[in-house]
Amino acid sequence: MLCARNIQRIKCPKCFPSKAAVLSYVHDKDWRFEVINDEVVLFLSSGKKIISTNGQKVTTPRNALIFWPKETNKFEYVVSEQYSGGTSLLPITWKKRP
């Protein structure tokens, strides 16, 4: 299993029309961010599970959403996905060089 942490710092946040636009720019195309009623909302497709967040999470059997107040400057969240294929590295053996 490969896990990662990604920290993005935006040098020119005023270059974007909204925080949702900044977040959409730095994430995959299937992640949808919007500003609704002065809150930034992350809509996650099915198969993704919210592990932790500094926002308010709402989950249903088919969807997951995270809400942050519009004033938020630090968006923290950990999301897991169902296994989506790939090549296992377990059969590989590493040899030390002399």
Secondary structure, DSSP 8 states (H G I E B T S, - for coil): ----------S-GGGSSSHHHHHHHHS-TT-EEEEETTEEEEEE-TTEEEEEESSEEEE-SS-EEEEEETT-----EEEEE--------TT-------
